[in-house]
Amino acid sequence: MELYSNIDSDLLALFVAGEADAAQRAAVEQWVAAAPANALELQRLRAAWSMAEGAGDGPDVDVDAAWQRVAARMDAAKVIPLRPSRSSAWKWMAAAAAVVGTFFLVRVLMGGPESQQLASGNDFMKAALADSSTVTLSPGSRLVADMGDERHVELTGQAYFEVKRDEARPFVVDAGGMSVTVLGTAFEVTHRDGNDTVTVRVHHGKVGVAHYGVEAVVLAAGEKAQWVKGELLVRSAIGPVERWADRIIQFNNAPLQQVVEELNAAYGVRIELGNEAILGCPLTATFGNEPVDQVVHVIANTFGFEVVSNGPEGWTINGEGC
């Protein structure tokens, strides 16, 4: 077995393949928490695995022969490959890399140049980019990021970006012909395959949005713009309830009834309002990854209401109006 970035390579493969036991998962999670670079390496490996899963519909391959072909390519590039373990996960990834016909797996594992390719499966994927910016890919999304002298991302799907400020290197996202340029901010871009609509929403900071020869629109926090079938729409305000990434929820004068409905959907819990007098109480707040019971008590304290627990995943908020 080889050591890769101070962790056993077989252990990483088992973790990414979903074959690790509780103790093994805990060891990987501890390694990831130890340094941002470790988290980045895990995301790169997950991206390789996601790409490998997509190759499952192809023809049957000889995994041992596939590894030999990949190893030969690494040898030709004068790169010392990681020795494949007997784990089925490593062999399957090597075979998938051969089926896909790319050097992607090798580049991901060995660090490679400054280009990164990420693809999410059925879940959200959070990753650190090479410039220390972070991105959360929504399910079924993919991107290619080049963080060299220029910071450039090509996106298909939906992604939420927290961009590290660098005035000398603007951060540019291309999606469906729309170009989004920022220095340092948080925003979301949505562009689905086969869809003529591109949407940009700004969480905080400012971004510049343009589409080919059309005059750029500058968006500030709380604003959005869309490109629909050849026409860049004038910027508009985001709605009373906005969800960012996997679980950042922003309420802008949202009625409490809508707040509760959104929290129930996001957390899979049951929050109820005690009477009709408080249904329309407006809430302006942003919640990240706080525990849901903490969120419930913050909301109640905002209005001077009381909270009654209805079990481990249920609460009732009581009050006489706002």
Secondary structure, 3 states (H helix, E strand, C coil): CCEECCEEHHHHHHHHHCCCCHHHHHHHHHHHHHCHHHHHHHHHHHHHHHHHHHHHHCCCCCHHHHHHHHHHHHHHCCCCCCCCCCCHHHHHHHHHHHHHCCCHHHHHHHCCCCEEEEECCCCCEEEECCCCCEEEECCCCEEEEEECCCEEEEEEEEEEEECCCCCCCCEEEEECCEEEEECCCEEEEEECCCCCEEEEEEEECEEEEEECCCCCEEEECCEEEEEECCEECCCEECCCEEEECCCEEEEEEEEHHHHHHHHHHHHCCEEEECCHHHCCCEEEEEECCCCHHHHHHHHHHHHCCEEEECCCCEEEEECCCC
